[in-house]
């Protein structure tokens, strides 16, 4: 648990690091494009569900923008996991180069195993997000808590596994994650809270990957 505060704070201190800046900019760009695409998709969905004239159309027009934004934020977590996978190696390598230079080269599980594991998790999260989404509109407080819990587990487990599997097998990463469960979930919960904030959520793929890299090494190697 002592590694959690440092894991969450150190990525922000590295924002000016040249080795960290390029993957951060690419991650931000990818996240922004994905978020805009989700907004467009949500806008099309809302427009398709309610159209025409009358009071219902007027009401939909008043709340349409809010519904579009909520829908985009709601579906961003599985997309963030996919984006994190694209830049995970660059981000983790930049963190290790600055803070853990004594580590040996990363030689973990095969790329296809990591991609398959990440794909399965992303699809599971997407399915859960879609199932829970009606709660966001019918019972907003309950829906927000439910989504935050799902996002905490998804981001925590997904990002930690991705970082750990750079240096070990899939099975070993799962075992280590079980040993560090509460630390992983705590960092995941903080990232899940950030993912609920429009624009700030664009940082989640890169900052989350960096945070889990710190948690892995401080929890397993450094013990600080």
N, C-alpha and C positions, 0 to 999 in steps of 0.2 A: 504493500500500500504506500510505502514511502516514495516509490518511484512515480506515483500518479501526478503530483503537482509539477514536477520537472518535465514529465512527458507531455503535459498539456501546454506548458509555458515555453519550452525551448524551441519548438517550431516557429513561433512568432519572433523569437530573437534571431532566427536564421534567415529572415525574409530578405535581408540585404546581402546575403552571401551569394556571390556570382554563380557558384555551382548549384545553388538552390533556386536562383531566380528564374532560370530558363524553364525547368520543369514546372515551376509555379505558374509562369505566364502561360505555358501550353495547357496546363491543367485548368487554369481559369478560363482560357479561351474555349476549351472543350466543354467545360461546365456551362458557360454562358450560352453557347450554341444549343446545348441540350436543353437548358432551361427555357430558352426562347421557343424551341421546337415543342416542348411540353405545353407551353402557354398557347401556341397555335393549335395543338391537338385538342387541348381542353376547350378552347374557344369554339372550335368546330363542333365538338361534342355538345356543348351547351346550346349553340345555335341550332343544331339538328334536333335536339330534344324539344325545344320550345320555339315556335315560330308563329308567324301570322300576326293578326291584329287582336285587339281586345285587352282586357285588364291583365290577363296572364302574360301576354307578350310584354306589356309595359313593366310588370313586376320583374319579369326575367331580365329586361333591359337594365333595371335599376341594380339588381344584384348579380348580373352576369359577370361583371368585372371581378367581383369578389370571389365568385364561384370558380372562375378561370384561374385566379391566383392560388386559391386554396388547393385546387386540383393539381396544379403544376407543382406546388410545394410537396403535396402528398405523395406524388409519384417520383419525386426527385431522388429519394434514397437509393432505390435499385439502380437508377442511372448513375448516381455518384459512385456506387461500387464498381460499375463497369468502367467508368472514367478512371478511377483509381488504379484499376488493373492495367490500363494502358501506360501509365506513368509511374507505376509502383517501383520498378527497379531503379529508375533515375532518381526518384525522390529518396528512397532508402539509401542508395549509394552516396548521395550528397550528404545525408545525415551522418552516415558511418565515416565518411572521409573527414568530416570536421570533428566529430565527437568521439569516435571509436576507431582511430586509425590503426590500432594494433590488431584488429580482427583479421583473420585469414580471409582469402577470397570467398565470395558466396558461391557455394556449390550445393544446391538443394534439390528438391524434387523436379521431375521433368516439367517442361513448360505445358505440355498437353494435360498433365494431371492438374496443374494449377488452374488452367483455363476451364477445365471441366468442373472442378470444384467451385470456382467462382461463378460459372454459368448457372449451376444448380442453385446456388444460394441466391443469386440475383432473381431467378425465376420464382423461387419460393417467396422472396420478399415482395416481388411485384404482385403475386397472387394474394398475399396477405393484405397488402396495401389496398388493393381493389375491393377486397371483401370488407375491410374496415371503413372504407371511404364513406359509405352512407351515414355512419355515426358522426362524421364531421359536420354533416348538414342537419341531421335530426337531433343529435345530442352533442353539440360542439365540445363541451368540457370532457365528456367521456371519450369522444372520438380522439381528441388531442392527446389524452393520457395513453390511450390504447396505441395510437400511432407512435408516440414517443417511446413506449416500451418495445414495440416491434423494431423501431429504428435503432434503439440502443443495442439490442441483441444482434441485429443484422450488421450494423457498422462495426461493433466491437468484434464479433466473431469473424466477419468477412475480412476486415483490414488486418487483424492480427494474424489470421491464417495466411493471408497473402504475403505479409512481411516475413513470417516465420518460415514459410515454405521456400524462401530464397536460400535458407541455410539448413534445411532438414526435410525429411520426407513428409508427405501429407499426414501419415499416421502419427509421426512424432510431433507435428505441429498441433494436432488435435489433443494429444496427451498433455503437452505443455500448456495449451489453452485451458484444459480442465484444471490443471494445477494452479493457474493464475486467473481463474474464472472471475473472481470479484474485482480484481484490478482491471481486467479486460472490459467487464461490463460497466465499470465506473467511467472509464475513458469513453466507452461507447455511448454512455448516457449523456456525457458532455457534448460529444459530437452530434448526437441526435437533437439536443436542444439547439445547437447552432444550425442544424439543417432545417429547422422550422422558421428561421429568419430569412426572408427574401434578401437576395444579394449576398448576405453573409454566408449563406449555404453554398455559394460557389467556391468557398475556400475548403469545404469539407474533404473533397477527394485528396488534395495535396497535404493539407494540414493534418488530416486524419492519418494518412500514411506515415507522415513524419512522427506523429505522436506515438503510433504503435511501434515504430522502429525504436524509439527511445524506451518504450515500455518493455519491449522484448529484451533489449540489452541491459537495461538497468534492473529488470526483474530477474533475469537469468544469469547474466555475466557479472555485472558491476555490483549488484545488490546494494544500490545506493538509493 
